[in-house]
Each structure stands twice: as C-alpha cells, then as structure tokens.
Amino acid sequence: MTIPFSHFAEIELRVAIIQTAERVDGSDKLLRLCVSLGDEGERQIIAGIGKRYTPEILIGRQIVIVANLLPRVLMGLESQGMLLAADTPDGPVFLGPDTAVAAGAKIK
C-alpha cells in the first residue's frame, strides 16, 4: 500500500533519550520508558521490547519515536508515543541515530 507524501508529512518523528526504564507488572514483553524530548519535556512510552532488552541497558540510549500519536492505554498505563523498531526473528530492535543528537531533534 502506498500513501501520498502529505500523509507521511503528518507523522512527527523525534529523537528521544531514555531517562528511566522498568518492566510492566504482569507482562514479559512490555517496558515502561520515561523519555526526554529536550525542551518539549518528558513522555511515558510503553514499548513491547522487554523480551530483547533489559531496562538497565536502555538508560541514556537515543531512540526514534512517533511523537504525535494519540495516547493509548496498555495494561493500565498511558503510552504517549511509539518507538520505532525493526521486526526481527530475535525480537524488535529499536532504531536510533548513529551519532548523538539533541533530545527532541526532528527526523526529516
């Protein structure tokens, strides 16, 4: 399926820095991430990456998120964005810049 560029242009992709990460009680795959978007503040993101990543190794990592999604409740927790990840046989692999950039940087 193809979409017009105008639809893609509506998606706001940003670089976020993971400030805290913890497992979601009752789930083996969900992690609760608190991420910084720099001047735009912090967000909570609930991500299904817990089978591949432990919370401790995520702190300080830069990820790419969809910043303008409507919030969604997962297991009673509000997720205020979605991280981008590649789907692999070993589980999701999150995407991030190959060089450190400012939190909140826009992806073009």
N, C-alpha and C positions, 0 to 999 in steps of 0.2 A: 504494500500500500504506500502510495506517495502522498505527500501533503504539500500544500503551497508554502512558500517561504514565509508568508505572513503568519501562518500558524506556528512555525518554528520560532519566529522572532518574538512571539509572546512568552516563550519559556525563558525564565531568568535563571541562568546558571551562574553560581558563585563559588569561590574558593572559601572553605571554612576550615578552621583549626579545631581539632577535637580537644576540649578542655577536660572533660571527665567522661568516663565510660563505665558502665556496670551492667551486669546481667539482669534481665527482667525475670522476676519471680514467676515460676510456673512455665517458663519457656526455655528450651535448649538452644534456640537459634536467635532470639531477639536480644539486642543490646540497646540500652538507653544511653544516648550520647548527648552531651551538652557541648554545643559547638559555638565558636565565636565567629561573627561576621564583621569584626572590626568595629567601625563607627555605627554600624547598624545593630549592634548588640548581640545577645546570645539567643540561641534556639535550642529546643529539645527535639531530637530526631530519634525515632525508634526504627532500628535497622535490623534486618534479618541476616546478619553476618556472624553471629555467635558461634556457629559450628566451625568456622575457619579462623576467626580471630579471638584472642583473649582480650579482655578490657585493658589490661596493663600495657600491652604493646601499642595501643592506639593513641594514648595521650601524646599530644603535640603533633600528631600527623595531620597533614593537609589533605583534604578531600574535596571533591566537587559535589555540590548539592543543587537540586532544583529548589530555588528559594521562594517561588511564588505559587506553590500548590496550596489548595485549601487544606487546613489542618484535618487530620484523620485520627480517630481513636483506635489504638491497638492494645488489647489486653488492659484496658482501663487507663492508658497513658496517651496523651495527645502528642502526635508527631507533627512538627511544624516544618516539614520539608522532607526531601528524599535524597539519600546519597546515590551517586551513580556507581554502578559496579558491573563488571563483566561477569557473565554467567559461564562458569567452567565446570567440568566434571568433578572437581575437588571443592566446589562451592564458589560463592561470589568473591570476586577480587575487586576491591574499591579502586576508583580512579582518582588520581591526584596530579598536580603539576610536577614536572621533573626538576624544577628549581623552586626554591621558596619564594612565595609572593605574599603580598599583604592580604590579611584576612578580609574577606568581603570583595576581593577583586572580581570583576565581571569577566565571564568567559564569553568570547565573541566567536 
